[in-house]
Amino acid sequence: MWKDDADFRIAVDKLKRVVISSEKARAKMEDVEIRMQVANKTLDETLDEVLSIGEKNFPSKTSKIGDKK
């Protein structure tokens, strides 16, 4: 299958690079997932805050919005 040890070492080096690249990609995806979770939490908190302020200032209008949530 391999002509000599050099071919085998080249193949192993290429495979190592692929594994390292995939590990880096997985780490980046995990980082993106964490950032998305933080962003979603921030959006939820902001929406809750806006609805709370709206309920204080415009109770008749925001009760309809809160029901849709």
Buried (B, 14 or more C-beta within 10 A) or exposed (E): EEEEEEEEEEEEEEEEEEEEEEEEEEEEEEEEEEEEEEEEEEEEEEEEEEBEEBBEEEEEEBEEBEEEE
